[in-house]
Amino acid sequence: MLRRAVLATALATPVATPFVARAQSFPKITIGMSGWTGFAPLTLAEQAGLFKANGLEVETKFVPQRERNLALVGGALNCVVTTVDTMILWASAAPLVQVLVLDRSKGGDGVAVRPGIGGWAGLKGKTIAVDGAGTTPYFVLAYMMRENGVSIKDVTTATLAPQPAAQAFVAGQFDGCSTYEPYLSQVRAMGADKGRILATTVDHACVVDTLGFQPAFIQANPEAVRRVVKSWYDALAMIEREPDRSYEIMGRRVNQTGEAFKASAQYIEWLDQAKNKDYVAGGLPTFMQKAHLVQRETGVVRADVDLSKLLDTKFLG
């Protein structure tokens, strides 16, 4: 009834008509994501009406990472969010443009080792539990090893998803593991005599999540893209203004209490407009080059990706 009343008012009031026409001209936007804490403000923007307030109809869908890019190319999604290393992988197969940085991991991802392994050089010849090539835990291990003068080719990898990798390590198997929260906290709690964190993304900032569209969508709907970005900023402002309500909404989506969700958020950093502008002007281009190099050296990406086409900063405001 309310929607009908608004439409009737718009039709009766010439001044309101252009706004209605503009709002109706935007396509519905479906964002493929997961329950990762860093993406959660998109849930907030959807469920608290922030997308709608910006004239958009947006649906967020939980889609497994391995299927997200295929769904984008096939038209089931018109927007995806994932890590920069994965964006580079996807862009090697189909055109993709990042328009916004969502979050950076700050301790939420890391590599754990047995107490007797003194440093990165000590990993040579060891067996590390880590998810398969092309996943973020694998990239984290390869990136951190490269930054410390060794190669992932110097170790034997046992392919396990993040949760079982951490569980196996805690149970006494393998020399190390690469995983992320909340599973990394299982390692933190096991005691220094059994295992320790060698490094996290506090030490090496290599897990960065971005939001991307296909170039054709951006060309056809630039104003819609700009409003998606604005809605992200509005969600972060709401978290600042109404933290308890915001954490409750975001937590409910992933079956967590607001308090539990707040605890998980301590390991990530959401980027607002100022942080986005600062990061894309400096850190992000350098990180993308390093990430591309790691993906090429490990054979995850088999052809060079034009990084200049993978980032468009004009929608940051």
N, C-alpha and C positions, 0 to 999 in steps of 0.2 A: 504493500500500500504506500509506503514512504517513497519507494522508487517512482511509482506512478505519480505521486504528488509533485515530486521534484521535476519530472518530465513535463507535467502539465504547466507548472510555473514557468519552466524554460520556454515552452511554446508560447505562453501568453506574454512573456517579457522579452522583447527583442534583444535587450542588452545581454541576457543570459544565453542566447542561442549559440554564439560563437564558441563558448566554453564547452557546451554539450557536444557540438560538432567535433571539436578537437579531441575530447575525451573518447568519443566513439570511433575516432579514426585510428586509434592505436590497436594493434593486434594483441590478443591475449598472449602473455609471456609465460612460458613454462620453464622453470629453472630446475635442472638436474643437480642434485646434491646428495649429501649423506648426513648422518647424525653428528658429524664432527663438530665439536664445540665452536670452532672458528667460523663455521657457516651459520650458526644459530641466529644472528641478527636478521638474516633473511626470513627465517620463520617468524620472528617478532614483527618484521615489516608487513608480513602477510596477515598474521593473526590479530595484530593490533590495529589494522586498517591503515597503515602508513602508505602502502602502495596505492590503495584506493584513494587516499587523500591527495595523492599526486596524479590522479587521473588514470591509473593503470589497473588492469585486471591481471593479477599475477598468481600463479600457482607454483608452490615449491613441491618437488617430488623427490623422494628418496630412491635413487637409482644406483646400483652397484657401479663402482668406478670403471670396471672393465667394460661396462655396457653404455656408459654415459656418452662417450664420443660417437658411438654407433647410433645412439638415439638422436643425437644432434644432427648428424649427417642425414639420417633417415627422416627427419622432420618431426619426430615425437617430442623433441625439446628444441627450444630456440635460444637457450642460454645454459651454460655449464659452469660449475665451480670445481676447482681442483688445485693441486700444487703446481708450481711453475715447472718443475721437472716433468710432470705429466703433460702439461700444456705443450711443452716442447716435443714430447713424444707424439701427441695427437696431431700437432701442426705438421709433423713430418708426413702425415697421410692425408690431411684435409685442411683447407684454409681455416684459420682461427685467429681471433684478435682479443687480447686481454684489454679491458677498459677500466679495471678497478682492482686494487689490492685489498683483500678482505682482512687477512690476519697473518701474523708471523708467530711461529712456535717459539716459545722462550722457556725451554726445558721440558716440553711435552714429548720430544722424540730424543732417543739417545742410544748409545752403545754401552753394553755392560760386559765385564770380563771377570775372570777368576782373580783372586788376590795376588797370585804369583806372577801375573802379567803386569810388568811395571809400566809399560807404555805402548805406543803404537807399533814400534819395531818388534815388540814381543808378540805381536799377533801373527807374525810370519810362521807358516806351517800349522797354524791352529784351525780348529773347526768352529764356525760361527753359525748359529741358528738365525736365519733371516728369511723373509718372504722372497718370492722369486724376482728375477730381473724384470724391470719395468714398474716395480712397486716403489712406494716412497721409502719404506725401511731399507730396501736394497740400495736405493739412491743415497740415503743418509750414510750408510756404511761406506759406500764407494767414495762419496764426497769427503767425508771426514778422514778416511785413510789417505786420500790424495793430498789433502791439505797438510797432512803430517808426514809426507814423504814416503808413504808405502802405497801399495796397490791392492785392490780387492782380489786381484789375481794371485796375490801372495798367500791367500787363505783358502780353505775348503769351506764351501757354504752348504749348509743343510737347510733345505727349503721347508720352512714352517711359517704359517701365518703369524701375525704379531702376538696374538694371545697365546697359542701353544708354544711359540718360541720362548716367550718369557716364562711360561710354566715349566717347560723342559729345563731351562737354565736354573730356575729356582730348585727344581728337583735333583740337580746335580749333573745334568747332562750338558755336554758341549763346553767349549772354552769361553764362549761369549755369545751374545745375542744382540740383535738390533730390533728395537720395538718402540712403542709409544704408549702414552697414557691412555687408560688407567693401568695398563699392564706394567709399565716401567716402574710404577710405585711398588709392585710386588718385589722387584729387585731392590729398591731402596730399603725395603723392610726386612730383607733376608739376613742382614748382618754382614759386617765388613770381613769377617773371617771366611765367608762363603762366596761373596761376590761384591763387586762395586761398580759404580757408574764411571766409565772411562771418560765420557764426554756427552754433553747434551747440546741442544740447539742454543743454549745460553753461550756455549763456547764457540759453536760454529752455526751461524744463522742460515741454515740451508733448507728450512721448510717454510715456504711462503705460499699462501693460497690466493688465487686471483679469480676473477669472474670474466668470462669471455663469451663472445658471440661469433657467428660466422660473418665475414665481411659483407655479404649481400644483405643480411638483416640490418646491419649498422647503416649501410648506405640507404636502405629504404625507410628506416625508422630511427633517425638520429635523435629525435626529441624523446622518443620512448626510452632509448638507452640512457640519455641524460637523466631522465626521471627515475630510472632504476638506481642509478648511482646516488641521486639525491635521497632516495628512500633508505638506502644503506646509511647515509649520514644521519638521517632522521632517527633511524633505529638506535644508533650509537648515542645520540642525544637523549633518547628516551631511557636508555640504560643508565645514563648519568643522572637523569632527572627522577626516574622511578625505578631504582635498582631492584627492589624486592618483587614488584609486579613483573618486571621484565624477566628476571631470572625464573620466576614461576612459569611464565608463558613459554620460555625457551626450554626449560627443564621438562615440562609436561610432554613436549613433542618427542623426547627421547626417554620417557618413563623415569625421570629423575625428579626429586624434590627441588624446589628453588635453591635450597641451601647446598644440596649436592652439586647442582649445576654451577653455582657460584664457586665452589671449591675447584671444579674442573677448569674453570676459566682462568685460574691463576697461572696456568702454564701456556697461555697464549696472549697475544696482544692484538686487539682489533685496531685497524687503522682508520682514523677519521680523515676529513678533508686535508687538514694541515699535514698530517703524517703521510698521507698518500702523495701529496705534492713534493714533500721533502724526499721521500724514498724513491719515487720514479725519476727524480732529477739526479740522484746520486747512486744509491746502493743497488737498485733493481737492475739497471742495465749491466753492471759488472757481475752481479750474481747470475743473471741469465747467461752471460758468456761462460762463466765457470760451469754452470749446470749443463749447458750444451756440450761443453768439452767432456764432462764426465759421462754423459749419455752416449756420446760418440765413442769414447775410449772403452766403455764397457760393452759396446755393441748393441745397446738398447735402441739407439737411433742409428740407422744405417746410412743416412744421407744428411748433409748439412741443411739446417733450417735457417731461413732468412729471419733473423731476430728483429730486424727493423720493421717487419710486417706483423710481428706477433704482439706488439704493444701500441696502443693508441691512447694518449694522455689527455686528449682534448675534452673529454667528458668529466674530468675531475672537478671542474668548476673554478 
